[in-house]
Amino acid sequence: MQLLALNGSKKIWPYEANQGQEYTCPDCGYPVKLRWGIVRRPHFYHVYESPKCKKLSTKLHRSIQYYIYRLLHFQTVEIEKSYPEIDRIADIFWAEKKIIFEVQCTMIPFKEMQDRVRDYASLGLQVVWLLHANNPWLTSATWDDLKKLPHFYTNLDLRDNGVFFDQIWLEGHGKSAPYVVELDAPLPMRHFPMPVPDLLIERTRNRRYYFQGDYLHFWTKHPYMIPKREPRRKNWYVKWIDNLIKKHNF
């Protein structure tokens, strides 16, 4: 399902296109046309089969971009905005809030994520990462690094079934329950009540916004339902010493 086409050099979304007019696929350069119906949402299709067209992960990436674009339709939103001064192209730029949403459906080095956050911050922009829940890169090791960056998860598919949600990693317990996040409802961090529990302290650093429905927002409503700190992970030696102390009543 193609959700973006080119009319010359201008990017065109399905709702902007005209039935019967021919456009160009931005991925392979082949001609595409608009298609829509009662069951399927408007989209572009290739007039001729294209072996060069990009894979499913790219289509999913575009689908999520298009979903956010429609979600923030009445705001000043730009897709794939270029910033030549830092050699970056933002997935979604929300001008009013100075927020950039970066959609990630595949593996990415954590350093690259940090570099993008730093580069956009130099322009006064806040990056929020949106990581697809089916991304094989998301392991227990990456969860610890991700605490340092603003991020949420999504399980959206090509038919727009799914949500954006927040989730944290509790040592010794695994993933917490997911909480649905409203991306169109950012809340100024300057109004956030302090202090926060150790488990959430990273989420308050160098951030302009938190969002309605995320764990920081949940904590403001239910401060006693989130642990004060993560349980300490004990290795075999520490456990052995603890058992020895208990056994001999030291």
C-alpha positions in Angstrom: 0.0 0.0 0.0 1.7 3.1 -1.3 1.0 6.2 0.8 3.3 8.8 -0.7 3.8 9.9 -4.3 5.6 12.7 -6.2 4.1 15.3 -8.5 7.3 16.6 -10.0 9.3 17.3 -6.9 6.3 17.9 -4.6 5.3 15.2 -2.1 1.6 14.2 -2.5 -0.5 12.3 0.1 -3.6 10.3 -1.1 -6.2 12.8 0.0 -4.4 15.5 -2.0 -4.3 13.5 -5.2 -6.6 13.5 -8.2 -8.3 10.3 -9.5 -6.8 9.2 -12.9 -3.7 11.5 -12.7 -0.4 9.8 -12.9 2.3 10.4 -10.2 5.7 9.0 -9.4 6.8 6.6 -6.7 9.4 8.3 -4.5 11.2 5.0 -3.9 11.6 3.5 -7.4 10.6 6.3 -9.8 7.9 4.2 -11.5 4.4 5.7 -12.2 1.7 5.3 -9.6 -2.0 6.2 -9.5 -4.6 6.9 -6.8 -6.9 4.1 -5.7 -9.7 4.2 -3.1 -12.8 2.3 -2.1 -15.3 1.6 0.6 -13.2 -1.0 2.4 -9.6 0.2 1.8 -8.4 3.7 2.5 -7.1 5.9 -0.3 -3.6 4.9 -1.5 -1.4 4.8 -4.6 -0.6 1.7 -6.6 2.0 1.0 -9.2 0.8 1.1 -12.8 3.6 -1.4 -13.6 5.2 -3.8 -11.2 8.4 -2.4 -9.7 11.2 -4.8 -8.6 13.0 -1.8 -7.2 10.4 -0.6 -4.7 11.3 -0.7 -1.0 10.4 -3.4 1.4 7.5 -3.8 3.9 9.3 -1.9 6.7 9.5 1.2 4.6 5.8 0.9 3.8 5.0 0.6 7.5 7.2 3.6 8.2 5.3 5.7 5.7 2.0 4.4 7.0 2.9 5.6 10.6 4.0 8.9 9.2 0.7 9.3 7.4 -1.2 8.4 10.5 0.5 11.0 12.6 0.1 13.6 9.8 -3.7 13.0 9.9 -3.7 12.9 13.7 -2.2 16.4 13.8 -4.0 17.5 10.6 -5.1 20.9 12.0 -1.6 21.7 13.3 1.4 22.9 11.3 2.9 19.6 10.4 5.5 18.8 7.8 6.6 15.3 6.6 10.3 14.7 5.9 11.4 18.2 6.5 15.0 18.9 5.5 17.6 20.6 7.8 20.7 21.1 5.6 22.5 22.9 8.3 22.8 19.7 10.3 22.4 17.3 7.4 19.2 15.8 8.7 15.7 15.0 7.4 13.0 14.8 10.1 10.2 12.2 9.7 7.5 14.5 11.2 8.0 18.1 12.2 5.3 19.8 14.4 6.1 23.5 14.0 3.8 24.8 16.8 5.4 22.7 19.5 8.9 22.4 17.9 8.7 18.6 18.2 10.2 16.1 15.8 8.8 12.6 15.7 11.3 10.0 14.5 9.7 6.7 13.4 11.9 3.6 13.7 10.7 0.2 12.4 14.1 -1.4 12.0 17.5 -1.7 13.8 19.4 1.5 14.6 22.6 2.1 16.6 21.9 3.8 19.9 24.7 6.3 19.2 22.9 7.4 16.0 19.8 8.1 18.1 21.8 10.2 20.5 23.4 12.1 17.6 20.1 13.0 16.1 18.7 14.2 19.5 21.8 16.3 20.0 21.7 17.7 16.4 18.1 18.7 16.6 18.5 20.1 20.1 21.1 22.5 18.6 18.2 24.0 16.6 15.9 24.2 19.7 13.9 21.1 18.6 12.7 18.2 20.9 12.9 14.7 19.4 10.5 12.0 20.3 11.3 8.5 19.1 8.5 6.2 18.0 9.7 2.6 18.0 7.7 -0.2 16.4 6.9 -2.9 19.0 7.8 -5.6 16.4 11.3 -4.2 16.0 13.7 -7.2 16.7 16.3 -4.6 17.9 14.2 -4.0 21.1 15.8 -6.3 23.7 16.3 -6.0 27.5 19.7 -4.4 26.7 18.3 -1.6 24.6 15.6 -0.8 27.2 18.2 0.5 29.6 19.7 2.8 27.0 16.3 4.0 25.8 15.6 5.4 29.3 17.9 8.3 28.4 15.9 9.4 25.3 12.3 10.5 24.9 10.5 7.6 23.2 7.3 5.7 22.9 6.2 2.5 21.2 3.6 1.6 18.6 1.9 -1.5 17.2 0.3 0.2 14.3 -0.1 -1.9 11.1 -0.7 -1.0 7.5 -4.5 -0.7 8.2 -4.0 1.7 11.0 -4.9 -0.9 13.7 -3.0 -0.1 16.8 -2.0 2.6 19.2 1.0 4.6 20.5 2.0 3.5 24.1 4.5 4.0 26.8 6.2 1.1 28.7 9.1 0.8 31.1 11.4 -2.0 32.1 11.2 -3.1 35.8 14.3 -5.0 36.8 13.4 -8.5 38.0 9.9 -8.1 36.6 10.3 -7.4 32.9 8.1 -5.1 30.9 5.5 -3.0 32.7 1.9 -2.7 31.6 1.5 -0.5 28.5 -0.2 2.9 28.7 -1.8 4.5 25.7 -0.2 7.8 24.8 -1.9 10.7 23.1 0.7 12.2 20.7 -1.5 15.2 20.0 -1.6 16.2 23.7 1.9 17.2 24.8 2.2 18.7 28.3 4.8 21.3 29.3 7.5 19.8 31.5 7.9 23.1 33.3 4.6 22.4 35.0 5.6 18.9 36.1 5.6 18.2 39.9 8.9 17.3 41.3 10.6 15.2 42.6 9.9 12.0 40.8 10.8 8.4 41.8 14.3 7.1 40.7 12.6 4.8 38.1 11.4 7.8 36.1 14.1 10.4 36.8 15.7 10.0 33.4 12.5 10.9 31.7 12.5 14.4 33.2 16.0 15.4 31.9 16.5 17.7 28.9 12.9 17.4 27.9 10.4 20.1 27.0 7.3 17.9 27.0 5.7 14.8 28.4 2.5 13.5 27.0 -1.0 12.7 28.2 -1.2 9.0 29.0 2.5 8.3 29.4 4.2 7.1 32.6 5.1 10.6 33.8 1.5 11.7 33.4 0.3 8.5 35.1 2.6 9.2 38.0 1.1 12.6 38.6 -2.4 10.9 38.9 -1.3 7.8 40.8 2.0 8.5 42.6 1.8 5.4 44.8 1.3 2.9 42.0 4.8 3.1 40.6 7.8 1.7 42.5 10.1 4.3 44.2 13.1 2.5 42.7 14.0 -0.5 40.6 14.8 -3.7 42.6 18.6 -4.2 42.8 19.9 -7.0 40.6 21.9 -9.4 42.8 24.7 -11.6 41.3 25.4 -15.1 42.7 28.2 -13.8 45.1 25.9 -11.2 46.7 23.1 -13.8 47.1 25.6 -16.2 48.7 26.8 -13.6 51.2 23.2 -12.7 52.1 22.3 -16.4 52.7 25.4 -16.8 54.8 24.5 -13.8 57.0 20.9 -15.1 57.5 22.2 -18.7 58.3 24.7 -17.7 61.0 22.7 -14.7 62.3 25.6 -12.2 61.9 
